[in-house]
Structures are given as C-alpha cells and as structure tokens.
Amino acid sequence: MTRLQSEMNQKSNEFFFEIKRGEVAPANRITISNEAAGRAMLAIDLLEPWSCHQIYKVFDDKYADIFGRKEVDAARVIFIMRIMWLIEKKLDGIEVRPLAHYALTKYFLASLLSKILRSSEGPRDVMRDPSTLPQERETEFLRKCADIVGTLVIDLNYEVQEKGPAFDYKADLKSPKQVEELSSLLLKSYEKDVARGKAESFAGW
C-alpha cells in the first residue's frame, strides 16, 4: 500500500492514493481510496463482482490476489478507476432505480465490460498492461468503453423487464451462478448488437 501511495505521488500530479481513512490529500488532487481500488480490481481483474460488497475479501481473503500482483502499480489503479467512473455515469440509464443505486450493480457492469475487452487482442493487451495505451488514444479508448456500457445498460433493462418480479437483484447479484447466467445473456445480446452494427466494439483496435 505504501509503495502504491509513494508511486502515485511521484508519477501523478492529479491523484492521491489513500491507504488510511482520513488522510489529507495534497491540494488539487483527486483521492482514490485503497478500498475503492480494491473493489474495482476484484470486479475487473478477478471477475468476482458478487464479492465486492464484502470488504473483508479486499483486505483479507483476496488481498494478495488483488494487490499482490506485480502488474498492480499506480498507473493500473488510475486506469481501473477511470473505468469505474465512466460506468458510474451510465447508471442513470438503468430504469429500475433501486437497481441503479444498488452497490453491486456497477461492479457487475464492470466485470461484463472487462470480459468484452479481454475478448479482443488490442484491448486485452491494454487490460494486461495499461501503460501500452498511448496517452493520445486513452480518451478514445474510454469513450468506446462508455458506449459499450451504455449498450449493456439497455440490454440489462430489457432482461430485468423480461424477468419481472422473478428478478431479485439483491440476491442474484450476490450469487456467482446467477451473475454468470445474466452475464451470458447480456454478452450474447451485445454480440448480436455488434453484428447488426448497433453497438460500439473494439474491432480493428
């Protein structure tokens, strides 16, 4: 944690990595807490969005898997958080408002986006090592990600409507089995949208 904090202080004038609650960030820096970063990497890197409400997983059970990897550096933390922030902006498109505000929803969408990115060589390389993404292309990359999340939200609205009262999001988004089933449905819908030219993709990136 101290290594990440020191590294972020040295390499970024924009962000501060908080490792203890109440730490005061340098003036004009955006605070990224270790808790927020850990939850985000649990969903995006480890693809376990159903565990993101359990903070002990971040700092105990999954700590080494999340933070102990050699590829976890300040640049990765910042990149992962940029993805989370763009997802949060898309939550307003979810029609069932309690679902939009439910803590695990954004992590579920994050894991879906991660699976889509890892299915193509170019973005897969970026997810493996964000430093391979030229700075001048970062805005384009994140815009494509935002567009894809927008498509996923539309498809999620449809699936929720189809399931009706049978969809218990508080239980389903905590269940690995239910998350995988819903993920499969949404990924298939996304692939159909791409094939029809109705959705953004990273083809040719």
Secondary structure, 3 states (H helix, E strand, C coil): CHHHHHHHHHHCCCEEEECCCCCCCCCCCEEEEHHHHHHHHHHHCCCCHHHCCCHHHHHHHCHHHHHCCCCCCHHHHHHHHHHHHHHHHHHHHCCCHHHHHCCCHHHHHHHHHHHHHCCCHHHHHHHHCHHHCCHHHHHHHHHHHHHHHHHHHHHHHHHHHHHHHHCCHHHHCCCHHHHHHHHHHHHHHHHHHHHCCCCCCCCCC
